[in-house]
């Protein structure tokens, strides 16, 4: 490639704001918070937090799967609409993203609370209120609601680009509709699925606001612990170690996922 | 006509010039004030808007007002650097800690004539024994706020209410280690300033036991949750109760019989302040008896000066929540700064409380199942692929 220098500003940007900070994170995670000397104690204390790591990963996996199950049909439907309808629907999906993420989560709190809109309505018509908030389900709901657009948009882009002639060819060769979907459309939309899963899973696993607002003290996620280390406890060293481990875990999860798709696909969308 | 027009223009020019020359004499400075959330009268409910009034009285000083939700988060922000503050209002033990770590500027009391109105009982306190670094802003006690609509009066009176399983999911708790541990320590009868590892661990166990009953660990959100009845029981600062009860008259307050924390919040100037003199002007303004009275009338916190108390609404000045009698006050203990080791131990115990978990096995089983499934699927696909290849090869050979 000629004109390599064109990518210069971005390389500089990445070194300054990605690589160097990563080095700082690494440095902090390997030093003691009191003395500043080299120590592995931060990384060693990770074992105390593995239940929270596990919960964060599981809740995000569930949220990602739900996003996929909801998002795929939606993306498929939009991809087969008229261009004008497509633009409208696409805008409708993007619309909530124009409102602050914090506000949207707070709106869910107002809906789900014990004295919230839904429960007030239920009690006013004589039903008993439901435990809608402060459980794992509410946290997953918050994740699905907030990250669903990130699943639909890449899926939609990929499905729309599938060559209709391939589908026609499959039909000509005797595939029924189910077979067309299973043998042509689904395999061709794998790149969209992979990038959708990545775009939902990665922010979900490190989220902290959703679990604070919609979860209970018992559903604390790893993002909350990291946040508290920087914000209140003033132990950036432990916080850095936790985020480093989280990063490695995310890479492992994505690596496992790519193992399954790499075999079949030539072109891969990865991180 | 032309002359009239030019006269008008000159007049306009002069009007424009006037404020410029006034401002040229004294440059406008902006002081950064860092205070607790909901901790200054802001003009709502017919109260005085302290900051606006101050800016009107001192037009060359602008106030940039920011809030924090606990002493610890304020400390973290100061320690992390990157921002300069001219005024901070931490609590007693945090003032002591900041003095010990040399993070406070000495105040020039010559610039604060109103200091004479502060009661002698609030001068030279243990956190600032020589009174060089701080000026008391308010004082108060920690007690329990509860909703009389839902809470049985028979359960009220001690800290045990916060551990009462009848109210599971309706109990709020402090989201900072010092206040939370103080409650457990009071309940167990320990000293609030203990650094004994065993006692701290036992207090942490008490808090862990309480955790399943707790709806949320919160600070300023307590207002919203208690006022709307989303939560029924919460330990908090007495002054804030008086604010809440105006919104929700069902709320009530008591001082737990086992003892409680008595605090003084003091105004300080942190090291690195850019406009120390303007900050001192602001401090002087805040403790002016007139302003202090109107400010605290809204806040509900107790005034550290008798002069201000006299100017207040007598109903509030005699309120037993804001100004409890000697006998009740005897149950209060002030916080002292813990050593760095003690603070760190409390912090890490607090973290274990907040991260304690009882649904671990479920996730463990799920993970084990998932790992087995992943390995199985991987092997399955590999085997199938190899078979397919073998079959294709065989087919190709027979075709040859």
Contacts between the chains, C-beta under 8 A, distances in Angstrom:
chain1	res1	chain2	res2	distance
A	33	B	344	7.9
A	34	B	340	7.3
A	34	B	344	7.3
A	48	B	352	7.3
A	48	B	355	7.6
A	49	B	355	6.5
A	51	B	355	7.9
A	51	B	357	4.6
A	51	B	360	4.4
A	51	B	363	6.7
A	52	B	355	5.7
A	52	B	357	6.8
A	54	B	360	7.5
A	54	B	363	4.2
A	54	B	364	7.0
A	54	B	367	5.9
A	55	B	357	7.2
A	55	B	359	7.4
A	55	B	363	5.6
A	58	B	363	5.4
A	58	B	366	5.9
A	58	B	367	7.5
A	113	B	230	5.6
A	114	B	230	5.8
A	115	B	228	5.3
A	115	B	229	5.5
A	115	B	230	4.9
A	134	B	169	7.2
A	134	B	215	6.7
A	134	B	216	7.6
A	216	B	215	7.2
A	216	B	216	7.3
A	217	B	211	5.7
A	217	B	214	5.1
A	217	B	215	7.8
A	217	B	216	6.3
A	217	B	217	5.8
A	217	B	354	6.9
A	218	B	211	6.9
A	218	B	212	6.8
A	218	B	357	6.8
A	218	B	358	7.1
A	218	B	359	7.3
A	220	B	354	6.3
A	220	B	355	5.9
A	220	B	357	7.9
A	225	B	351	7.3
A	225	B	354	7.9
A	225	B	355	6.1
A	228	B	351	7.2
A	228	B	354	7.2
A	230	B	76	7.4
A	231	B	73	5.7
A	231	B	76	6.2
A	232	B	70	6.5
A	232	B	72	4.8
A	232	B	73	5.0
A	232	B	76	6.3
A	232	B	175	7.9
A	232	B	176	6.9
A	233	B	72	7.1
A	233	B	76	7.7
A	233	B	347	4.8
A	233	B	350	7.6
A	233	B	351	6.6
A	234	B	72	7.3
A	234	B	75	6.6
A	234	B	76	4.4
A	234	B	79	5.9
A	234	B	80	7.8
A	234	B	347	8.0
A	235	B	344	8.0
A	235	B	347	6.9
A	256	B	374	6.1
A	259	B	378	6.6
A	260	B	377	7.2
A	260	B	378	7.4
A	260	B	381	7.1
A	263	B	381	6.8
A	263	B	385	6.8
